[in-house]
Amino acid sequence: MEEQAVKFNKRLQELLAQPSLDAASATDVIDQIAKQQFNMAVVKKAMLGKSVSQVMRKGPAPLKQKIKSLLEAWKKAPAAGPSTSAATSTQVRRRSSGSTSSVDVEFSKTGSQKRDGMRSVIIRRIVSLNPGRSQKSVADVACKVEEAIFNKFRNDGDPYKKECRSRANYLKNEILDKLIAGELTPEQFATQAEQKLVSEEDRRETEQHLEQALRDKNPGQKMGNRTNQLKCGKCGKNDVEYYEVQLRAADEPMTVIATCIKCGHRWRQ
Ligand SMILES: [Zn+2]
């Protein structure tokens, strides 16, 4: 069961590694996966959920719908699945730790320990943001990005290191693809305003989260921070209740959703 899931995961990752998603093949794989009746335990062990979600983000609407049903089915499936073989799970574990905690590939060294350290930080970050990529496939782009950031600062001090870590968070999806394809140069990547580095895909996702947060009329316990520091754009009063939501990665700032107590107007601060 689990081996099957790992195989499917590999197939999806191959599809995701292509510059654009082959929707027909992806649909085919998703259909096959749906027939397997995997449960969550198997899905998690094989890291299949992540790949499926990535396909969902890239795929056309009918495929998205299919994947939604698949995710629902997984959630409902009984937790006690068929016994899993120890050998396979060890293999999966080893693979996952290998991709996140160490850099095993050769990359071009700079002669500076600090800079080489940053290069491996960037490589690890890209791999963790893009589960289908191997360290080898991203080493080159990571080195070019580090070099461009270094050239911007002309030294390897803390601002340079901070910038490397911060910009590495954008090395995913379209931005990464564009860098690899040469549509975005490392210099552009290193100097563009960070806002511009958010891919369309991520922007859409953020907007969806935001719409949902704004639609959510009863945010429950999150609600209730009352302040006179925010001003309603509609009625001009300063009596506002707000709560914070995490729309993006955990290391990015929270977004404030504000509601005017007087007129009920809601907005994003
Ligand atoms: Zn108001």
Boltz pocket constraint, residues with backbone or C-beta under 6 A from the ligand:
constraints:
  - pocket:
      binder: B
      contacts: [[A, 232], [A, 233], [A, 234], [A, 235], [A, 236], [A, 237], [A, 260], [A, 261], [A, 262], [A, 263], [A, 264], [A, 265]]
      max_distance: 6.0
